[in-house]
């Protein structure tokens, strides 16, 4: 008897898992559930918000054509959002947002939760409630950024540093290179620590990030957070009120035509029973990448609590979980997922370079340019949707 595997989420985790199972398990039907018709190439969003950067058509990739090669009795793509899970009856509830507000109960033998995370303050660094809503958000942001004189990027993690670098490259460095006399935009990056990036990264890498950004013309304000954004009582212009984390000053006010929040991710787990979640809302994963207490439910990617949200971690979990799913179909337990949380990242701050870290070593800027800065991975996005690769692996089986 054939088994049904339901995969919730169609992005960097869900799509490669679906392709693997369809090509390696002939007696299985795969149902892929997502509220989005297209995958958002999240790594490119930091350049996608920049007007005129040429990335407007490199952010979204339709999902359905990538699975057209599979017969209908083996694959189904459901456009809907997971809104409930009953592990006792082994059913998932999927709901759509159209006028009919239809709900569907989808039974499963094995469930894979790969619903990812959302950016705070409704920012499109991650997908919103639909592909069209995400596209509209990018269009609106590009218009606001084009019209702005002062742009404040709130949060100096990797995303914030990359966004600030992209904006500075486009609106400050290029203007200087072209010797334009008109007023250039002011880019301000606000971070809660005295240096950009997370404190898990080495001081030398963080100092290099600050130096690189300032070389592009970014003004970095450390030990501060955006307390609120409000209109000036006299002029009505938008202003950002800073609160300082080091206690040396109470508040400071900045002119801000646009404020771009880049801090924090929220796991997309609101549809799950609370007993499956930790205190921060992430799924409690076992070392077999199952949900704690659930033999037939796996969780991978940003939703899980084994590793911090990062594309490389998601990729490693994808490669491991498919083997455990195949093992379960054979009646076997599978193997434990072994992992390391040592820092490995590259942050492109514009197309010409950036900073990175390989374990404890600082990555040269030109390596970041070659590996990431030029295309932000968009050159292999279509192949990933077609099932030819994962995000980091050109070949896998």
C-alpha positions as CSV (number, residue, x, y, z in Angstrom):
1,X,0.0,0.0,0.0
2,X,1.4,3.4,-1.0
3,X,2.1,6.0,1.7
4,X,1.3,9.7,1.7
5,X,3.9,12.2,2.8
6,X,2.7,15.7,3.4
7,X,5.3,18.5,3.3
8,X,4.3,21.8,4.8
9,X,6.3,24.6,3.2
10,X,7.8,25.0,-0.3
11,X,11.1,26.8,0.1
12,X,14.7,25.9,0.6
13,X,13.7,22.9,2.8
14,X,10.4,21.6,1.4
15,X,11.2,21.7,-2.3
16,X,14.3,19.6,-2.3
17,X,12.8,17.1,0.2
18,X,9.8,16.7,-2.1
19,X,12.0,16.1,-5.2
20,X,14.1,13.6,-3.4
21,X,11.2,11.5,-2.2
22,X,9.5,11.6,-5.6
23,X,12.7,10.3,-7.3
24,X,13.8,7.8,-4.6
25,X,10.6,6.3,-3.2
26,X,8.3,5.0,-6.1
27,X,5.4,3.9,-3.8
28,X,4.9,7.2,-2.2
29,X,2.6,10.1,-2.9
30,X,3.9,13.6,-2.0
31,X,1.6,16.5,-1.2
32,X,3.4,19.8,-1.0
33,X,1.5,22.6,0.9
34,X,2.4,26.3,0.7
35,X,0.5,29.6,0.7
36,X,2.9,30.8,-2.0
37,X,2.8,30.0,-5.7
38,X,6.5,31.1,-6.1
39,X,9.6,30.5,-4.0
40,X,11.2,33.7,-2.7
41,X,15.0,33.6,-3.1
42,X,15.5,35.1,0.4
43,X,19.3,35.5,-0.1
44,X,18.6,38.1,-2.8
45,X,16.0,40.2,-1.0
46,X,18.7,42.5,0.4
47,X,19.4,43.7,-3.2
48,X,15.9,43.2,-4.3
49,X,14.7,46.2,-2.3
50,X,17.2,48.5,-4.0
51,X,15.6,50.4,-6.9
52,X,17.5,49.9,-10.2
53,X,19.7,47.1,-8.9
54,X,18.4,44.8,-11.6
55,X,17.1,42.1,-9.2
56,X,13.4,42.7,-9.5
57,X,13.1,39.6,-11.8
58,X,15.5,37.4,-9.7
59,X,13.5,37.2,-6.5
60,X,10.6,34.9,-7.4
61,X,10.5,31.4,-9.1
62,X,7.3,29.5,-9.8
63,X,7.0,26.3,-7.9
64,X,4.5,24.2,-9.9
65,X,6.5,24.0,-13.2
66,X,9.4,22.4,-11.3
67,X,7.1,19.4,-10.4
68,X,5.3,19.1,-13.8
69,X,7.3,16.0,-14.6
70,X,5.7,13.9,-11.9
71,X,2.3,12.1,-12.5
72,X,-0.8,13.4,-10.7
73,X,-1.2,10.2,-8.7
74,X,2.3,10.8,-7.2
75,X,2.4,14.5,-6.6
76,X,0.0,17.3,-5.6
77,X,0.7,21.0,-5.0
78,X,-1.8,22.6,-2.6
79,X,-2.0,26.3,-2.4
80,X,-2.9,27.0,1.2
81,X,-1.6,27.8,4.6
82,X,-1.3,25.2,7.4
83,X,-3.7,26.2,10.1
84,X,-4.0,23.1,12.2
85,X,-2.5,19.7,13.0
86,X,-4.2,16.7,14.7
87,X,-1.4,14.2,15.3
88,X,-3.9,11.7,16.8
89,X,-5.9,11.4,13.6
90,X,-2.8,12.2,11.5
91,X,-4.4,15.1,9.6
92,X,-3.3,18.6,8.7
93,X,-5.7,21.5,8.0
94,X,-4.9,23.7,5.1
95,X,-6.7,27.0,4.5
96,X,-6.6,29.5,1.6
97,X,-7.1,33.2,1.7
98,X,-9.4,33.6,-1.2
99,X,-13.0,34.8,-1.0
100,X,-14.4,31.3,-0.5
101,X,-12.1,30.7,2.6
102,X,-12.0,26.9,1.9
103,X,-10.4,24.5,4.4
104,X,-9.1,21.1,3.6
105,X,-8.2,18.2,5.9
106,X,-5.2,16.4,4.5
107,X,-4.3,12.9,5.9
108,X,-0.7,11.9,6.1
109,X,1.4,8.8,6.9
110,X,4.5,10.9,7.4
111,X,4.5,14.7,7.9
112,X,7.4,17.0,7.2
113,X,7.2,20.5,8.7
114,X,9.3,23.0,6.8
115,X,7.2,26.1,7.2
116,X,10.2,28.4,7.8
117,X,10.1,31.7,9.5
118,X,8.8,35.2,9.0
119,X,10.6,38.6,9.4
120,X,9.3,41.0,12.0
121,X,7.2,44.1,11.2
122,X,5.8,42.5,8.0
123,X,9.1,43.0,6.2
124,X,9.6,40.9,3.0
125,X,13.0,39.5,3.9
126,X,10.9,36.3,4.1
127,X,7.6,35.6,2.3
128,X,4.4,37.2,3.5
129,X,1.0,35.6,3.4
130,X,1.1,35.1,-0.4
131,X,3.5,35.6,-3.3
132,X,1.5,38.6,-4.6
133,X,1.5,40.3,-1.2
134,X,5.3,39.8,-1.1
135,X,5.8,41.2,-4.6
136,X,3.6,44.2,-3.7
137,X,5.7,44.8,-0.5
138,X,8.9,44.9,-2.6
139,X,7.4,47.3,-5.1
140,X,6.2,49.7,-2.3
141,X,9.6,49.5,-0.6
142,X,11.5,50.3,-3.7
143,X,9.3,53.4,-4.3
144,X,9.8,54.6,-0.7
145,X,13.6,54.1,-0.9
146,X,13.8,55.9,-4.2
147,X,12.1,58.9,-2.8
148,X,13.9,58.9,0.5
149,X,16.9,61.1,1.5
150,X,17.6,59.4,4.8
151,X,17.2,55.6,5.3
152,X,17.6,54.0,8.7
153,X,18.3,50.3,8.8
154,X,17.3,48.9,12.2
155,X,19.2,45.9,13.3
156,X,22.9,45.2,12.5
157,X,22.9,41.4,12.1
158,X,23.8,39.8,8.8
159,X,20.6,41.0,7.0
160,X,20.9,44.6,8.3
161,X,24.6,44.8,7.4
162,X,23.8,43.5,3.9
163,X,20.9,45.8,3.4
164,X,22.9,48.8,4.5
165,X,25.8,47.8,2.3
166,X,23.6,47.3,-0.8
167,X,21.9,50.7,-0.3
168,X,25.2,52.5,0.3
169,X,26.8,50.8,-2.8
170,X,23.8,51.9,-5.0
171,X,23.3,55.4,-3.7
172,X,26.6,56.6,-2.2
173,X,29.5,54.7,-3.8
174,X,28.1,54.9,-7.3
175,X,27.3,58.6,-7.0
176,X,30.9,59.2,-5.8
177,X,32.3,57.1,-8.7
178,X,30.2,59.0,-11.2
179,X,31.1,62.3,-9.5
180,X,27.5,63.3,-9.2
181,X,26.9,66.7,-7.6
182,X,23.4,66.1,-6.5
183,X,22.7,65.2,-2.9
184,X,23.3,61.5,-2.1
185,X,21.2,59.5,0.2
186,X,22.2,59.1,3.9
187,X,22.3,55.5,5.0
188,X,22.3,54.8,8.8
189,X,22.7,51.4,10.4
190,X,21.6,51.0,14.0
191,X,22.8,48.1,16.1
192,X,22.3,47.0,19.6
193,X,26.0,46.2,20.2
194,X,29.1,48.3,19.7
195,X,29.9,46.5,16.4
196,X,27.8,45.1,13.6
197,X,26.9,41.3,13.3
198,X,26.2,38.8,16.1
199,X,28.6,38.4,19.0
200,X,29.1,34.8,18.0
201,X,31.3,36.1,15.2
202,X,34.9,37.0,16.0
203,X,35.8,40.6,16.9
204,X,38.1,40.9,13.8
205,X,35.2,39.9,11.5
206,X,32.9,42.4,13.1
207,X,35.4,45.2,13.0
208,X,36.0,44.4,9.3
209,X,32.3,44.6,8.7
210,X,32.1,48.1,10.4
211,X,35.1,49.3,8.4
212,X,33.7,47.9,5.1
213,X,30.3,49.6,5.7
214,X,31.9,52.9,6.7
215,X,34.1,52.7,3.6
216,X,30.9,52.6,1.5
217,X,29.5,55.7,3.4
218,X,27.3,54.0,5.9
219,X,26.9,55.7,9.3
220,X,26.9,53.1,12.0
221,X,25.3,53.8,15.4
222,X,26.1,51.1,18.0
223,X,24.6,50.3,21.4
224,X,21.2,51.5,20.3
225,X,17.8,50.3,19.2
226,X,14.9,52.0,17.5
227,X,12.4,52.7,20.3
228,X,9.7,54.1,18.0
229,X,9.1,55.9,14.8
230,X,6.9,59.0,15.0
231,X,6.2,62.3,13.1
232,X,8.0,65.5,14.1
233,X,5.6,67.7,16.0
234,X,6.6,70.8,14.0
235,X,7.4,69.5,10.5
236,X,5.4,66.3,10.4
237,X,8.4,64.5,9.0
238,X,9.1,60.9,10.1
239,X,11.7,60.6,12.8
240,X,13.3,57.5,14.5
241,X,13.8,57.7,18.3
242,X,16.8,55.7,19.5
243,X,17.2,54.2,22.9
244,X,20.7,53.4,24.0
245,X,21.7,50.0,25.5
246,X,24.9,51.1,27.2
247,X,23.2,53.6,29.6
248,X,25.4,56.5,28.5
249,X,22.5,58.4,26.9
250,X,18.8,58.0,27.2
251,X,17.4,58.9,23.7
252,X,18.4,60.5,20.4
253,X,16.2,61.4,17.5
254,X,17.1,60.8,13.8
255,X,15.4,62.1,10.7
256,X,14.3,59.0,8.8
257,X,12.3,59.0,5.6
258,X,12.4,55.2,5.6
259,X,13.0,52.8,8.5
260,X,13.8,49.2,7.5
261,X,13.6,46.7,10.4
262,X,15.9,43.7,9.9
263,X,16.0,42.2,13.4
264,X,14.7,38.8,14.4
265,X,12.8,36.0,12.8
266,X,9.5,34.4,14.0
267,X,9.1,30.7,13.4
268,X,5.9,29.9,11.4
269,X,4.5,27.5,14.0
270,X,1.3,29.1,15.2
271,X,-0.7,26.2,13.8
272,X,1.0,23.6,16.0
273,X,0.0,22.4,19.5
274,X,1.9,24.2,22.2
275,X,3.4,21.0,23.6
276,X,5.4,20.6,20.3
277,X,7.1,24.1,20.8
278,X,9.7,25.5,23.1
279,X,9.4,28.8,24.9
280,X,10.4,30.8,21.8
281,X,7.9,29.1,19.5
282,X,10.4,26.8,17.7
283,X,9.7,23.1,17.3
284,X,11.4,20.8,19.7
285,X,13.5,18.6,17.5
286,X,15.1,15.3,18.3
287,X,18.5,14.3,16.9
288,X,16.6,12.3,14.3
289,X,15.0,15.5,13.2
290,X,11.6,14.3,14.4
291,X,9.3,16.4,16.5
292,X,9.7,15.3,20.1
293,X,7.2,12.6,21.0
294,X,6.1,12.1,17.3
295,X,7.4,9.2,15.4
296,X,5.8,10.2,12.1
297,X,6.5,14.0,12.1
298,X,9.8,15.5,11.0
299,X,10.8,19.1,11.3
300,X,13.6,20.9,9.5
301,X,14.9,24.3,8.8
302,X,14.1,27.6,10.6
303,X,11.2,26.1,12.5
304,X,13.4,23.8,14.5
305,X,15.3,24.5,17.7
306,X,18.4,22.3,17.1
307,X,20.3,25.0,15.2
308,X,20.0,28.8,14.6
309,X,18.1,29.8,11.5
310,X,20.6,29.7,8.6
311,X,20.4,28.4,5.1
312,X,23.4,26.2,5.5
313,X,21.9,24.5,8.6
314,X,18.6,24.0,6.6
315,X,20.6,22.4,3.8
316,X,22.4,20.0,6.1
317,X,19.1,19.0,7.7
318,X,17.4,18.4,4.3
319,X,20.2,16.0,3.2
320,X,19.9,14.1,6.5
321,X,16.1,14.0,6.9
322,X,15.4,12.4,3.5
323,X,17.5,9.4,4.5
324,X,15.6,9.1,7.8
325,X,12.3,9.3,6.0
326,X,13.4,6.5,3.6
327,X,14.6,4.5,6.5
328,X,11.2,4.9,8.2
329,X,9.4,3.7,5.1
330,X,11.5,0.6,5.3
331,X,10.6,0.1,9.0
332,X,14.0,1.3,10.2
333,X,14.8,3.9,12.8
334,X,17.3,6.0,10.9
335,X,20.4,7.7,12.1
336,X,21.1,10.7,14.4
337,X,21.8,14.0,12.8
338,X,25.2,15.2,13.8
339,X,25.9,18.9,13.5
340,X,28.1,21.8,14.5
341,X,27.0,25.4,15.3
342,X,30.5,26.8,14.5
343,X,30.1,30.0,12.6
344,X,30.3,29.7,8.8
345,X,28.8,32.6,6.8
346,X,29.4,35.2,4.2
347,X,27.8,38.6,4.2
348,X,27.9,40.5,0.9
349,X,27.6,44.3,1.4
350,X,27.0,45.2,-2.2
351,X,28.2,43.3,-5.3
352,X,31.9,44.1,-4.8
353,X,32.6,42.2,-1.6
354,X,31.8,42.0,2.1
355,X,32.9,39.9,5.1
356,X,32.7,36.3,6.2
357,X,33.9,33.7,8.7
358,X,34.9,30.1,8.4
359,X,34.9,28.8,11.9
360,X,37.4,31.2,13.5
361,X,38.9,32.5,10.4
362,X,38.0,35.7,8.6
363,X,37.0,35.3,5.0
364,X,38.6,37.7,2.5
365,X,36.3,40.2,0.8
366,X,37.1,39.0,-2.7
367,X,36.0,35.5,-1.7
368,X,32.7,36.8,-0.5
369,X,32.4,38.6,-3.8
370,X,33.0,35.5,-5.8
371,X,30.9,33.1,-3.7
372,X,28.0,35.4,-3.0
373,X,28.2,39.1,-3.9
374,X,27.8,38.9,-7.6
375,X,24.6,36.9,-7.9
376,X,23.5,36.1,-4.3
377,X,22.8,32.5,-5.5
378,X,20.2,33.4,-8.0
379,X,22.2,31.8,-10.8
380,X,21.2,28.3,-9.5
381,X,17.7,29.1,-8.1
382,X,15.9,27.6,-11.1
383,X,17.8,24.4,-10.8
384,X,16.9,24.1,-7.1
385,X,13.2,24.5,-8.0
386,X,13.6,21.8,-10.6
387,X,15.1,19.4,-8.1
388,X,18.6,19.3,-9.6
389,X,20.3,20.5,-6.5
390,X,19.8,21.9,-3.0
391,X,20.9,25.4,-2.1
392,X,24.5,24.4,-1.2
393,X,24.9,21.1,-3.0
394,X,25.1,20.9,-6.8
395,X,24.7,17.1,-6.6
396,X,23.1,15.0,-4.0
397,X,21.5,11.6,-3.8
